[in-house]
Amino acid sequence: VSSDTNEALDALKLAQESLKSEGVTVSNASSSNPGIPPSSLMAFLRKNSSTSGIVLEDFDTVFANKFYHSHLDDSANINSSAIVAAASLVARTLYVLASDKKDSTSSALSSINANASLVEELISCLLDCDPGLSCELVSSYITSVDTCPSHYVGVVLGEPSSTPSPNQVDDISRFVWNFLADRTSTPKGNTTVCSKDCSNNGGVCIRAETNGKGICVNSTTRYVPAYSTRLKLDSGTWKVLPPNSSDPMGMLDPVWTESNWNTIGLRVYTVQEAAYDRLVLLGGISVTVLAYLAIVLTRAYITKALKQD
């Protein structure tokens, strides 16, 4: 374990001591684990195996959530209280590392707490369809296309740009960018309405979709489109570069494609109610019985008439 990791662990334990009253505990992972659980740290370790990092999870040897990282993992499997506790723990850990203060009882450290109501609101907005992206928080930043949040990765349509067209960026990405830019911003002088000078002077324009004008603020938040390093934009067209000879299966940098669909048609057939089916069946039986009786009576009448002749 590197010295940086040990320093982060010490800060983490100090932050945990300040949260003991809230039942927050931090334990080392079991030595029997085969490695770290699925996390963003894996990408860094794949590039450089000596990278220092810590993964925080709510389980050790067995997954607590059986739908972990699957399409069935929804808001019903999320413990908002655990998220609030983890956020407070990380925030206090960062404060300890930045300030180099080792007192777990300091008032400054104790005052750092995650906003529980905001966490609840974000969960209901970003993980549920009710209210979903029509919630007040999201609506104050963007005009969403859909109510139900979609976690589809997305498709590269045009050139990579830090200011892409809104119709090329999904609702959640646009909201997260606006939200983070707003929460990390400071007012930009006396000018609040967005203009061409806003971005030229290092500012960013937020809430442009809601009022048509936007607000110009100082923020380091930027929209950075992520795409595979095996993609190359050549004369306005994306091209896939050949895979690395040392990675024939493309595991290090996979590229996924999907069909370029034309207009998709849908044919809908109406289905009658079960009562109608029963009525048709009863009518068919009745007609059959009546037809049988008619045949029997007709045959008897004809037979009688022939005998009389």
C-alpha positions, 0 to 999 in steps of 0.5 A: 500500500502506497503512502498516499493510500495510507494518508487517505485511509488515516483521513478516512478513519478520522472522518469516521470518528467524527461521524460515530454518533450517526452510526457510520463505521469504516472497515477494511475489506476482507483479505480473501476478496479477489480484488476490488468490486466493479468501479471507476478505479478499475479503468485507472488500474488497467492503465497504471497498476500502481495507481493509488485509490480507495473504493467505498462500498456497503458490502464486503465479501458478498454483494448487498444488492443482488441487482448490483450494476444491472438494468434491474438496479433501480431506486428500490434498491437504494438506501438514501441514508447510506448515500448521505452518510457516505457523502458526509464521510467523503466530504470530511475526508477531503477536508482533513486531507486539504486542511491537514487538521487531525482533530475529529472533534473540531467544529469545522469538521462537524459542520460538514454534512450532506444535504439529505433532502437534496439527495432524496430529491435527486433520487426521485428525479433521476431514478423514478418516473414519478415525478422523474425529470418533470420534478421542480429541481430538473425543470429549473435547469433544463427542458427535458424531452422525456419524463422518465429518466433514461440511462442509455449511454448515448450515440456519437452524432457530430463532432466532439465539442464542449458546447454541443447542441442540446438535441445531441445530449441526453436529459440527464447529462444536460441537467448534471452539467447545469446543476454542477456548474450552478453549485460550484459557481460564483457570480460573474460581475454585474452581468448575469444574462448570457452573451457571447462574452460569457464563454470568452471570459471563462464563464459558463451559461446555465439555465439557458433552456428554461428562460431562453437567456440563461445566467452567466457565472464563473465555474470550472465545470465543463461538458467534456464528451467521452468517446473511445480512443479508437474513434477518429473524426475524419472530414466530418465522419467518424471512423473506427481505428484498427485494434491494438495487436496486443488487445485483439478482443478490444477489451481495453477500449471496446467500441459498440455500434448500433444500427442506423435506423430509418423510420420504424413502423408499428402495426397495432391490432385491437383485441376484443374483451373476453366477454365478447369471445364468450358471446361469440362462442355461445352464439355459435353453439346456439346456431349449431343446436338450432341447425341440428334441430332444424335438420331433425325436424325437416327429415322427420317431416319429409319422411312422413310426407313420403310415407303418405304418398 
